[in-house]
Amino acid sequence: MEIYIRKVGVALTMLFCLIGWDLSAQVISPVKWSFDQKKISDKEIEVSFHATIDSGWHLYGTDLPDGGPVSTTFKFTPDSTNYRFSGSLISVTKPVKQFDKIFNLELTYYAMEAHFTRRITLLNDRPFTIKGSIEYQSCNDETCTMDEADFSFPVNGSVASASAPKVETASPAAPAQVSKTEAILPEAPDNAHHSLIWFLFFSFIAGLAAILTPCVFPMIPMTVSFFMNSNKTKWEAKFQALVYGASIILIYTLIGTIVALTLGADFANWLSTHWLPNILFFVIFVVFAFSFFGAFEIILPSSWVNKSDDKVSKGGAGGAFFMALTLVLVSFSCTGPIVGAILVESAGGMILKPIVGMFGFSLAFALPFTLFALFPQWLSNLPKSGGWLNSVKVVLGFIELALGLKFLSIADQTYHWRILDREVYLAFWIVIFTLLGIYLLGKIKFVHDSEVKHVSVGRLMLAILTFTFVVYLVPGMFGAPLKAISGYLPPMTTHDFDLHKIIRDEVRLVGSAGNNAQALPGKSLCEKPKYSEFLELPHGLEGYFDFEQGLACAKAQNKPIFIDFTGHGCVNCREMEANVWSDPRVLERLNRDFVIIALYVDDKTTMPESDWVTSSYDHKVKKTIGKKFADFQIARFGVNAQPYYVILDLNQKVLVKPVARDLNPDHFIDFLDRGLAAFKDGEK
């Protein structure tokens, strides 16, 4: 089953990567700008900037902290003789604030639309034109672009028009990158289907787990007997059983719908980032865990249950519905923590997520009741109730306790308390799951537990899996990335002791002591790379950051060229480097067989005038490193998204079809091998 699930996951991932490839292989303009102006007085006007943002994309805010993505920047052409500003730029649309785990910064962004205004005082009555440009970055969950839009406002002096004609533009993009934010969009829309499918799957599993709790499992034969022993015919009883199962699904899905409509996207974003709800969620998870451990029981008011039970006696479809409602209310002490966990997990996400989560949970929850009502002979094969049911409850309590730390971690990162850094978080998980393993072996006993006279094979296997997970966690204390659970852990930047980084630094120091620039065996550079004072490649790789310099070295070494279109703020690039480039097979090939040229399309460093270029598509002079190579990517390959990988021969011919984000190392190795083979074939 596990292998099957893994294959399904791989297949889904490949499907979404294929769907997204065509999008990444073209010039993308997800933000459309329009401009207008209005007269405030004879000497003052207000100019407006309207951005319409494609669904699934977001536009970054205007004042982001250093070290993060590119801020939306409005640049006015200086004209001190004709106008001056009356105030600062105003964001009419309120941006969403979100803590980005990748950058470890609080960032702002806009979704769907953004509206900015600025007031301008006119200094004379002469007609003139206010000109400028907007530089901005937009992202979805797969790729990012860095664009530039020009604006122009004709002004007729003191008689400025009350509403100048609106100008629209969808400027040609000049690439860049940035963030996937598990984050800035707690559920990134363009990856929504993938996320929802997995959330539906895990909610379904949670529904199955809820059946095995002491409040629910004994009710299966009781409830089924009610339908089969009523004064109805066999087929009427089966119809009522179907209505009963459908009613369970309806009730839980309705709860999810109410949560979705009540919270909404903005409130959900506040829930997912602000310290208050995250601390509250953490406390709720701890309370639920203690409840499962037997410290107390969470029970709904008995009057609610009694009123619902009274309606059951009326029979018919209505009676079946209220029977389902009675089950939901009676079982709340066991299902409440699980349902609460699903709703809390979905609170920071899309509107569909609570609905999907409750549907998946209720579908699994209703399944046994409906099936056993339809096939009552199966009841004889059910295991008897007993202490094993409470053990299921306790195991769920340990899991609730571990998952609750995620919310405390979010608050800790957002407000930089540094009380739950990565190694502290991992220490808690190691202790929690170690105690869970000991409990499964019968060495710890809670208040409602039966005595464990011997360990069953099932408990032993679960204990082995739990201790195996603990062993997997331990290297994380010393800097191991733990990629399989990275979404639940604080970022590596909060880790105080990174053994891998220490080793890499030692290797680099040894290389420097020997006056050898290479960080990996077999690699030699033709000359010191330009911009290497502030640009670098990951994993100790060496390469160039200027295309012409890298091309010259490739010709000297007779090696194919590997171009990495990347950026400082490109989260997808960092994911590729962490999950794909880190593979020893990839590192070996990149180091041995290629001349690497990493072109940063968002770097703001101004180049010497001799390196400036004039764009072939917008005819503007590109003065910075980022703009030069962003222009190069669009002009040569018609693409403005990152990451983007190209393999060229010495005549700058593309050897194999370029690739974008794909977290499967085998696919990337195949890409490199095919590129190298094509290069060698071209030499023959």
VMD Tcl script that draws the C-alpha trace (Angstrom):
set ca {
  {0.00 0.00 0.00}
  {2.79 2.38 0.93}
  {4.55 1.69 -2.38}
  {1.31 2.27 -4.25}
  {0.71 5.58 -2.50}
  {4.27 6.66 -3.25}
  {3.84 5.82 -6.93}
  {0.58 7.74 -7.06}
  {2.33 10.73 -5.46}
  {5.17 10.56 -8.00}
  {2.69 10.30 -10.85}
  {0.74 13.30 -9.60}
  {3.92 15.31 -9.19}
  {5.04 14.46 -12.73}
  {1.61 15.38 -14.07}
  {1.64 18.81 -12.46}
  {5.22 19.41 -13.55}
  {4.25 18.59 -17.15}
  {1.23 20.86 -16.94}
  {3.39 23.68 -15.61}
  {6.29 23.26 -18.05}
  {4.66 24.98 -20.98}
  {3.89 27.92 -18.72}
  {7.51 28.23 -17.65}
  {8.79 28.03 -21.21}
  {7.44 31.33 -22.43}
  {7.51 34.99 -21.59}
  {5.07 35.44 -18.74}
  {3.23 38.69 -17.95}
  {0.91 37.82 -15.07}
  {0.41 41.45 -14.02}
  {-1.42 43.97 -16.25}
  {-1.12 47.66 -15.42}
  {-3.44 50.55 -16.22}
  {-2.98 54.21 -15.30}
  {-5.23 57.22 -14.86}
  {-5.27 60.61 -13.17}
  {-7.75 63.01 -11.68}
  {-7.77 66.67 -10.79}
  {-7.72 67.49 -7.09}
  {-7.41 71.28 -7.48}
  {-5.99 73.78 -9.95}
  {-2.51 73.00 -8.68}
  {-2.76 69.37 -7.67}
  {-3.51 66.08 -9.38}
  {-3.58 62.46 -8.26}
  {-2.08 59.75 -10.43}
  {-3.29 56.17 -10.04}
  {-1.70 52.83 -10.81}
  {-3.95 49.78 -11.13}
  {-2.55 46.25 -11.26}
  {-4.67 43.30 -12.34}
  {-2.99 40.08 -11.21}
  {-3.65 36.71 -12.84}
  {-5.26 34.06 -10.68}
  {-2.69 32.02 -8.79}
  {-0.06 34.80 -8.89}
  {0.88 37.43 -6.35}
  {2.61 40.81 -6.61}
  {5.12 41.68 -3.89}
  {4.71 44.80 -1.77}
  {6.47 48.16 -2.01}
  {8.68 48.12 1.05}
  {10.17 44.68 1.64}
  {13.13 44.13 3.97}
  {16.60 43.45 2.62}
  {17.46 39.86 1.88}
  {14.03 39.03 0.45}
  {12.31 39.27 -2.91}
  {12.22 42.40 -5.08}
  {9.90 45.17 -3.88}
  {7.44 46.84 -6.24}
  {9.22 50.11 -7.00}
  {7.78 53.23 -8.68}
  {10.44 55.32 -10.42}
  {9.51 58.81 -11.65}
  {11.68 60.56 -14.21}
  {13.08 63.64 -12.40}
  {11.43 66.93 -13.46}
  {11.87 69.49 -10.71}
  {10.78 72.41 -12.95}
  {7.26 71.13 -13.59}
  {6.10 69.24 -10.49}
  {6.83 68.02 -7.01}
  {5.27 65.31 -4.90}
  {2.62 66.24 -2.33}
  {3.11 63.08 -0.34}
  {4.33 59.53 -0.47}
  {2.93 56.68 -2.52}
  {-0.30 55.30 -1.05}
  {-1.39 51.69 -1.33}
  {-5.16 51.87 -1.61}
  {-5.37 48.09 -1.64}
  {-4.35 46.64 1.69}
  {-1.53 44.13 1.18}
  {-1.47 40.74 2.85}
  {1.26 40.25 5.43}
  {2.82 36.83 5.77}
  {5.90 35.36 7.39}
  {7.99 33.60 4.74}
  {9.84 30.59 6.21}
  {12.25 30.44 3.29}
  {13.50 34.03 3.70}
  {12.80 34.10 7.46}
  {11.20 37.52 6.90}
  {7.75 39.06 7.14}
  {6.73 39.99 3.60}
  {3.73 41.67 1.96}
  {2.00 40.82 -1.29}
  {-1.13 41.50 -3.34}
  {-3.41 38.93 -4.96}
  {-5.93 39.54 -7.77}
  {-5.46 43.32 -7.82}
  {-3.53 46.25 -6.40}
  {-4.22 50.00 -6.52}
  {-1.67 52.75 -5.75}
  {-1.98 56.53 -5.84}
  {0.31 59.52 -5.47}
  {-0.52 63.22 -5.31}
  {1.49 65.71 -7.33}
  {1.68 69.51 -7.07}
  {2.03 71.37 -10.37}
  {4.67 74.13 -10.41}
  {3.58 75.96 -13.59}
  {0.87 76.17 -16.23}
  {2.88 74.64 -19.04}
  {1.81 71.28 -20.51}
  {4.23 68.51 -19.75}
  {4.29 64.73 -19.23}
  {5.02 62.79 -16.06}
  {7.00 59.70 -16.99}
  {8.51 56.78 -15.17}
  {8.46 53.04 -14.73}
  {7.41 50.35 -12.28}
  {9.75 47.52 -11.43}
  {8.04 44.60 -9.76}
  {8.20 40.92 -9.04}
  {5.34 38.45 -9.30}
  {5.26 34.77 -8.38}
  {3.15 31.70 -8.28}
  {4.10 28.42 -6.66}
  {6.16 27.18 -9.59}
  {7.95 30.21 -10.97}
  {8.51 33.95 -10.67}
  {9.03 36.86 -13.01}
  {10.54 40.29 -12.59}
  {8.88 42.79 -14.92}
  {9.04 46.46 -15.74}
  {6.14 48.65 -16.91}
  {6.46 52.20 -18.25}
  {3.88 54.87 -17.43}
  {3.16 58.30 -18.89}
  {0.70 60.96 -17.65}
  {0.10 63.98 -19.97}
  {-0.57 67.06 -17.85}
  {-2.05 70.33 -19.15}
  {-0.69 72.51 -16.38}
  {-3.28 74.06 -14.06}
  {-6.11 72.69 -16.17}
  {-5.20 69.06 -15.78}
  {-8.02 66.87 -17.01}
  {-10.36 65.51 -14.41}
  {-9.87 62.03 -15.70}
  {-7.17 61.45 -18.22}
  {-7.61 58.57 -20.66}
  {-6.67 55.30 -19.10}
  {-3.50 53.70 -20.42}
  {-3.00 49.96 -20.23}
  {0.16 47.97 -20.51}
  {1.30 44.40 -20.16}
  {4.97 45.14 -20.35}
  {7.43 42.63 -21.76}
  {8.83 40.75 -18.84}
  {12.34 40.87 -17.57}
  {12.73 37.78 -15.42}
  {13.49 37.11 -11.90}
  {12.12 34.94 -9.15}
  {11.12 34.26 -5.78}
  {9.03 32.61 -3.32}
  {6.88 29.68 -2.83}
  {5.71 30.59 0.38}
  {4.19 27.00 2.44}
  {4.18 30.30 2.98}
  {3.43 33.54 1.40}
  {0.46 31.75 0.02}
  {-0.10 29.19 2.78}
  {-1.71 27.23 -0.05}
  {-0.18 28.37 -3.32}
  {-3.08 28.51 -5.80}
  {-1.36 27.10 -8.88}
  {-0.35 24.08 -6.84}
  {-3.78 23.94 -5.29}
  {-4.94 20.72 -6.91}
  {-1.87 18.85 -5.75}
  {-2.23 20.19 -2.22}
  {-5.97 19.50 -2.02}
  {-5.56 15.92 -3.24}
  {-3.07 15.18 -0.47}
  {-5.14 17.04 2.12}
  {-8.18 15.00 1.05}
  {-6.11 11.82 1.42}
  {-4.82 12.67 4.89}
  {-8.28 13.81 6.03}
  {-9.64 10.46 4.85}
  {-6.97 8.67 6.90}
  {-7.93 10.83 9.90}
  {-11.54 9.73 9.43}
  {-10.46 6.09 9.48}
  {-8.42 6.75 12.64}
  {-11.45 8.33 14.32}
  {-13.44 5.13 13.83}
  {-10.93 3.28 16.02}
  {-11.52 5.49 19.06}
  {-13.47 4.33 22.15}
  {-16.32 6.79 21.49}
  {-17.00 5.60 17.96}
  {-16.05 1.97 17.43}
  {-18.60 0.46 19.86}
  {-21.35 2.48 18.18}
  {-21.02 0.62 14.87}
  {-22.94 -2.51 15.92}
  {-25.33 -0.44 18.06}
  {-26.22 1.89 15.21}
  {-26.50 -0.84 12.60}
  {-28.74 -2.86 14.89}
  {-31.03 0.15 15.19}
  {-31.62 0.17 11.44}
  {-31.94 -3.59 11.01}
  {-34.26 -4.10 14.03}
  {-36.69 -1.27 13.26}
  {-40.24 -1.95 12.03}
  {-39.21 -1.27 8.45}
  {-38.74 -3.67 5.62}
  {-35.24 -4.82 4.75}
  {-34.98 -2.44 1.83}
  {-36.41 0.50 3.78}
  {-33.80 -0.15 6.45}
  {-31.06 -0.18 3.85}
  {-32.37 3.09 2.38}
  {-32.31 4.66 5.84}
  {-28.76 3.38 6.29}
  {-27.71 5.12 3.07}
  {-29.42 8.33 4.19}
  {-27.67 7.95 7.54}
  {-24.23 7.69 5.90}
  {-24.96 10.58 3.53}
  {-26.14 12.69 6.49}
  {-22.86 12.14 8.34}
  {-20.97 13.40 5.28}
  {-23.37 16.34 4.91}
  {-23.04 17.43 8.56}
  {-19.24 17.42 8.59}
  {-18.96 19.00 5.14}
  {-21.38 21.70 6.26}
  {-19.08 22.42 9.19}
  {-16.18 22.83 6.76}
  {-18.26 25.11 4.53}
  {-19.21 27.33 7.48}
  {-15.56 27.59 8.49}
  {-14.57 28.49 4.92}
  {-17.27 31.15 4.47}
  {-16.82 32.59 7.97}
  {-13.06 32.89 7.88}
  {-12.38 33.87 4.27}
  {-8.95 34.38 2.74}
  {-7.88 37.53 4.61}
  {-8.89 36.20 8.01}
  {-7.29 32.88 7.19}
  {-4.06 34.69 6.42}
  {-4.21 36.44 9.78}
  {-4.84 33.08 11.44}
  {-1.83 31.55 9.75}
  {0.69 34.28 10.63}
  {-0.31 36.22 13.75}
  {1.11 35.06 17.06}
  {-2.24 35.07 18.90}
  {-4.14 32.44 16.86}
  {-1.02 30.32 16.45}
  {-0.43 30.25 20.20}
  {-4.14 29.49 20.63}
  {-3.92 26.62 18.13}
  {-0.87 25.29 19.95}
  {-2.75 25.35 23.27}
  {-5.77 23.65 21.65}
  {-3.59 20.85 20.33}
  {-1.98 20.38 23.74}
  {-5.41 20.33 25.43}
  {-6.67 17.77 22.91}
  {-3.57 15.66 23.47}
  {-4.06 15.69 27.25}
  {-7.70 14.74 26.69}
  {-6.59 11.73 24.65}
  {-4.10 10.84 27.39}
  {-7.03 10.65 29.82}
  {-6.48 13.78 31.89}
  {-10.09 14.87 31.23}
  {-12.85 14.38 28.67}
  {-14.25 16.98 26.28}
  {-18.03 16.53 26.22}
  {-20.74 18.59 24.53}
  {-23.76 19.68 26.65}
  {-26.07 16.69 27.21}
  {-29.11 18.79 26.19}
  {-27.78 18.95 22.62}
  {-27.57 15.16 22.45}
  {-31.00 14.64 24.04}
  {-32.76 17.00 21.62}
  {-31.20 15.27 18.64}
  {-32.05 11.84 20.05}
  {-35.71 12.81 20.43}
  {-35.92 13.49 16.68}
  {-34.61 10.01 15.86}
  {-37.81 8.33 17.06}
  {-39.79 10.02 14.27}
  {-38.18 7.66 11.75}
  {-37.95 8.08 8.00}
  {-35.22 10.03 6.26}
  {-35.50 12.73 8.93}
  {-34.96 10.16 11.64}
  {-31.86 8.85 9.86}
  {-30.50 12.38 9.61}
  {-30.94 13.03 13.33}
  {-29.44 9.62 14.09}
  {-26.37 10.82 12.18}
  {-26.42 14.10 14.10}
  {-26.64 12.15 17.38}
  {-23.59 10.12 16.37}
  {-21.65 13.32 15.56}
  {-22.54 14.83 18.94}
  {-21.97 11.71 21.03}
  {-18.63 10.96 19.43}
  {-17.39 14.54 19.77}
  {-15.09 13.78 22.70}
  {-13.04 11.55 20.38}
  {-13.62 13.12 16.98}
  {-13.48 16.74 18.17}
  {-9.68 16.85 18.47}
  {-9.25 15.23 15.06}
  {-11.82 17.47 13.38}
  {-10.28 20.47 15.13}
  {-6.85 19.50 13.86}
  {-8.14 19.29 10.27}
  {-9.89 22.66 10.51}
  {-6.85 24.30 12.12}
  {-4.61 22.85 9.39}
  {-6.94 24.29 6.79}
  {-7.44 27.67 8.47}
  {-4.48 29.26 6.72}
  {-5.33 27.90 3.32}
  {-7.75 28.15 0.45}
  {-11.49 28.47 0.94}
  {-11.97 24.98 -0.53}
  {-9.60 23.36 1.93}
  {-11.89 23.14 5.01}
  {-14.67 21.79 2.81}
  {-12.41 19.20 1.18}
  {-10.94 18.25 4.56}
  {-14.31 17.70 6.20}
  {-15.59 15.79 3.17}
  {-12.59 13.43 3.24}
  {-12.90 12.93 7.00}
  {-16.65 12.30 6.94}
  {-16.44 10.00 3.92}
  {-14.11 7.66 5.81}
  {-16.05 8.13 9.05}
  {-19.42 7.25 7.48}
  {-18.11 4.35 5.42}
  {-18.19 1.55 8.04}
  {-21.61 2.56 9.39}
  {-23.11 2.49 5.91}
  {-21.39 -0.72 4.81}
  {-22.24 -2.64 7.98}
  {-25.85 -1.47 7.74}
  {-25.99 -2.74 4.16}
  {-24.19 -5.99 5.01}
  {-25.01 -6.75 8.67}
  {-23.47 -10.22 8.47}
  {-20.07 -8.51 8.54}
  {-20.68 -7.51 12.18}
  {-19.73 -10.95 13.39}
  {-16.21 -10.43 12.08}
  {-15.56 -7.21 14.02}
  {-13.04 -7.35 16.89}
  {-14.48 -6.86 20.34}
  {-14.17 -3.54 22.11}
  {-11.47 -3.35 24.71}
  {-8.35 -1.63 25.93}
  {-6.90 -1.51 22.42}
  {-9.34 1.30 21.60}
  {-7.89 3.50 24.34}
  {-4.40 2.74 23.03}
  {-5.46 4.15 19.66}
  {-6.64 7.26 21.46}
  {-3.33 7.67 23.31}
  {-1.31 7.24 20.11}
  {-3.38 10.01 18.51}
  {-2.61 12.15 21.57}
  {1.14 11.82 20.98}
  {0.66 12.79 17.32}
  {-1.48 15.80 18.29}
  {1.23 16.94 20.72}
  {3.92 16.72 18.03}
  {1.88 18.53 15.38}
  {0.88 21.27 17.79}
  {4.49 22.43 17.93}
  {4.15 23.58 14.32}
  {1.91 26.47 15.38}
  {4.18 27.54 18.21}
  {7.03 27.46 15.70}
  {5.20 29.81 13.31}
  {4.67 32.37 16.07}
  {8.28 31.94 17.19}
  {9.61 32.62 13.69}
  {7.28 35.50 12.94}
  {8.24 37.43 16.04}
  {11.85 36.23 16.25}
  {11.54 34.95 19.80}
  {14.09 32.20 19.03}
  {12.69 29.91 21.73}
  {11.90 27.06 19.32}
  {14.83 26.93 16.93}
  {15.22 23.93 14.67}
  {17.28 21.80 17.06}
  {14.95 22.56 20.01}
  {11.95 21.64 17.86}
  {13.62 18.41 16.80}
  {14.52 17.63 20.41}
  {10.83 17.83 21.35}
  {9.88 15.54 18.47}
  {12.60 13.03 19.35}
  {11.38 12.88 22.96}
  {7.67 12.70 21.99}
  {8.10 9.88 19.49}
  {10.54 8.02 21.76}
  {7.87 8.06 24.49}
  {5.32 6.89 21.90}
  {7.55 3.93 21.02}
  {8.01 3.06 24.70}
  {4.22 3.30 25.18}
  {3.62 0.92 22.28}
  {5.92 -1.58 23.97}
  {3.71 -1.39 27.07}
  {6.30 0.31 29.30}
  {4.15 3.40 29.92}
  {0.53 3.16 31.12}
  {-2.13 5.89 31.18}
  {-5.18 6.13 33.43}
  {-7.65 4.32 31.15}
  {-5.22 1.78 29.73}
  {-5.60 -1.94 30.24}
  {-2.62 -3.93 31.40}
  {-0.41 -5.06 28.53}
  {0.52 -8.65 29.41}
  {2.28 -9.20 26.11}
  {3.17 -7.11 23.08}
  {1.22 -8.05 19.96}
  {2.87 -8.22 16.58}
  {0.94 -5.13 15.49}
  {2.16 -3.05 18.44}
  {5.69 -4.30 17.92}
  {5.67 -3.27 14.24}
  {4.31 0.18 15.14}
  {7.00 0.53 17.81}
  {9.69 -0.39 15.27}
  {8.35 2.21 12.80}
  {8.24 4.84 15.56}
  {11.80 4.21 16.74}
  {12.96 4.16 13.10}
  {11.44 7.62 12.70}
  {13.27 8.77 15.83}
  {16.58 7.51 14.42}
  {15.78 9.42 11.20}
  {15.27 12.61 13.25}
  {18.53 12.43 15.19}
  {20.88 13.55 12.35}
  {18.70 16.64 12.01}
  {20.14 17.81 15.32}
  {23.50 18.10 13.53}
  {22.28 19.82 10.37}
  {20.79 17.06 8.21}
  {18.05 18.59 6.02}
  {15.38 15.92 6.76}
  {13.71 16.66 3.43}
  {10.81 14.26 3.99}
  {9.39 16.40 6.82}
  {10.90 19.79 5.99}
  {7.44 21.37 5.77}
  {6.84 20.74 9.47}
  {10.21 21.96 10.73}
  {11.64 25.44 11.34}
  {13.99 26.56 8.53}
  {17.65 25.58 8.47}
  {18.57 29.21 9.10}
  {17.43 28.80 12.72}
  {19.81 25.89 13.29}
  {22.69 26.82 15.57}
  {24.87 23.84 14.70}
  {25.07 22.75 11.05}
  {27.67 19.98 10.73}
  {27.38 19.94 6.94}
  {28.19 23.64 6.73}
  {31.19 23.21 9.03}
  {32.56 20.42 6.83}
  {32.04 22.48 3.66}
  {33.80 25.44 5.23}
  {36.72 23.21 6.23}
  {37.02 21.88 2.68}
  {37.01 25.41 1.36}
  {39.70 26.46 3.85}
  {41.91 23.51 2.94}
  {41.56 24.40 -0.73}
  {42.50 28.00 -0.03}
  {45.53 26.95 2.01}
  {46.81 25.04 -0.98}
  {46.28 28.00 -3.30}
  {43.74 25.92 -5.15}
  {40.45 27.56 -6.08}
  {38.68 24.30 -6.71}
  {36.23 23.04 -4.08}
  {35.66 19.71 -5.74}
  {38.24 17.45 -7.41}
  {38.59 17.74 -11.15}
  {37.38 21.31 -11.45}
  {39.55 24.19 -12.61}
  {38.61 27.69 -13.66}
  {40.30 29.54 -16.45}
  {40.40 32.79 -14.49}
  {38.84 34.40 -11.49}
  {35.10 34.76 -12.14}
  {33.69 38.26 -12.40}
  {31.37 39.19 -9.54}
  {32.62 36.25 -7.43}
  {33.12 38.68 -4.54}
  {29.38 38.64 -3.90}
  {27.97 35.80 -6.05}
  {28.47 32.09 -5.44}
  {27.30 28.66 -6.46}
  {25.91 26.09 -4.00}
  {27.58 22.94 -2.67}
  {31.12 24.17 -3.30}
  {30.69 24.19 -7.08}
  {32.79 26.66 -9.07}
  {31.68 28.51 -12.15}
  {31.12 31.90 -13.75}
  {28.55 34.64 -13.33}
  {29.11 36.33 -16.68}
  {28.14 34.62 -19.92}
  {31.00 35.87 -22.09}
  {33.61 34.90 -19.52}
  {32.09 31.45 -19.06}
  {31.84 30.93 -22.83}
  {35.53 31.73 -23.25}
  {36.46 29.19 -20.55}
  {34.21 26.54 -22.10}
  {36.03 26.98 -25.43}
  {39.39 26.74 -23.69}
  {38.38 23.54 -21.87}
  {36.26 22.16 -24.73}
  {33.30 21.52 -22.44}
  {29.58 22.14 -22.92}
  {28.03 25.14 -21.19}
  {25.49 24.70 -18.41}
  {23.52 27.92 -17.85}
  {21.64 28.34 -14.59}
  {19.19 31.25 -14.81}
  {18.68 31.97 -11.14}
  {18.17 34.75 -8.62}
  {18.82 35.71 -5.02}
  {15.13 35.60 -4.18}
  {14.27 32.50 -6.19}
  {12.86 30.00 -3.72}
  {12.24 27.45 -6.45}
  {15.92 27.76 -7.38}
  {16.91 27.07 -3.79}
  {14.62 24.03 -3.76}
  {16.30 22.68 -6.87}
  {19.73 23.23 -5.35}
  {18.73 21.60 -2.04}
  {16.85 18.63 -3.45}
  {18.42 17.99 -6.87}
  {21.84 19.61 -7.09}
  {22.75 18.08 -3.73}
  {22.56 14.61 -5.26}
  {26.18 13.33 -5.53}
  {25.52 12.14 -9.09}
  {24.41 15.63 -10.13}
  {27.34 17.29 -8.39}
  {29.80 14.93 -10.06}
  {28.44 15.65 -13.52}
  {28.24 19.41 -13.08}
  {31.74 19.55 -11.68}
  {33.38 17.20 -14.18}
  {31.57 17.64 -17.48}
  {30.37 21.25 -17.74}
  {31.39 24.85 -17.43}
  {28.74 26.31 -15.14}
  {27.45 29.83 -15.75}
  {25.02 31.07 -13.11}
  {23.21 34.18 -14.36}
  {21.46 36.10 -11.58}
  {18.57 37.95 -13.17}
  {17.63 39.98 -10.09}
  {21.01 41.28 -8.95}
  {21.02 45.07 -8.52}
  {24.75 45.63 -8.86}
  {25.56 48.29 -11.45}
  {28.11 47.08 -13.99}
  {30.97 49.11 -15.49}
  {29.72 51.11 -18.45}
  {31.70 48.89 -20.81}
  {29.43 45.98 -19.84}
  {26.13 47.80 -20.43}
  {23.90 46.41 -23.17}
  {20.96 47.78 -25.12}
  {17.98 45.46 -25.15}
  {16.88 44.01 -28.46}
  {13.24 43.78 -27.36}
  {12.57 47.01 -25.44}
  {15.62 49.02 -26.66}
  {16.51 50.11 -23.12}
  {20.03 50.24 -21.76}
  {20.59 47.53 -19.16}
  {23.03 48.76 -16.55}
  {22.76 46.15 -13.77}
  {23.78 42.51 -13.70}
  {20.20 41.37 -13.20}
  {18.69 43.39 -16.02}
  {21.44 42.41 -18.43}
  {20.96 38.69 -17.95}
  {17.19 38.92 -17.63}
  {17.25 40.58 -21.04}
  {19.62 37.88 -22.28}
  {17.24 35.12 -21.14}
  {14.25 36.67 -22.89}
  {16.09 37.65 -26.06}
  {17.84 34.30 -26.52}
  {15.32 31.80 -25.14}
  {11.98 33.62 -24.99}
  {11.63 32.79 -21.30}
  {11.53 34.99 -18.22}
  {10.99 32.42 -15.47}
  {13.42 30.86 -13.07}
  {14.84 28.39 -12.41}
  {15.66 27.65 -16.04}
  {18.50 25.42 -17.16}
  {20.08 25.43 -20.62}
  {22.93 23.37 -22.12}
  {24.81 24.94 -25.05}
  {27.65 23.87 -27.29}
  {30.61 26.11 -28.05}
  {28.68 27.75 -30.89}
  {25.91 28.65 -28.44}
  {23.53 26.12 -29.94}
  {20.96 24.58 -27.59}
  {21.84 20.88 -27.32}
  {18.73 19.54 -25.56}
  {15.38 20.96 -24.58}
  {15.89 23.26 -21.54}
  {14.26 22.31 -18.26}
  {12.70 24.21 -15.38}
  {11.75 23.18 -11.84}
  {11.59 19.42 -11.45}
  {12.53 17.98 -8.05}
  {13.28 14.50 -9.40}
  {17.09 14.10 -9.48}
  {16.86 11.26 -12.00}
  {15.17 13.56 -14.50}
  {17.89 16.17 -14.03}
  {20.65 13.58 -14.44}
  {19.03 12.41 -17.66}
  {18.95 16.04 -18.84}
  {22.68 16.46 -18.13}
  {23.62 13.14 -19.71}
  {21.66 13.86 -22.88}
  {23.26 17.30 -23.12}
  {26.76 15.86 -22.74}
  {26.04 13.10 -25.29}
  {24.75 15.66 -27.80}
  {27.90 17.75 -27.28}
  {30.17 14.76 -27.93}
  {28.15 13.76 -31.00}
  {28.57 17.26 -32.39}
  {32.35 16.95 -32.14}
  {32.50 13.87 -34.34}
}
mol new
graphics top color blue
foreach p $ca { graphics top sphere $p radius 0.5 }
foreach p [lrange $ca 0 end-1] q [lrange $ca 1 end] { graphics top cylinder $p $q radius 0.2 }
display resetview
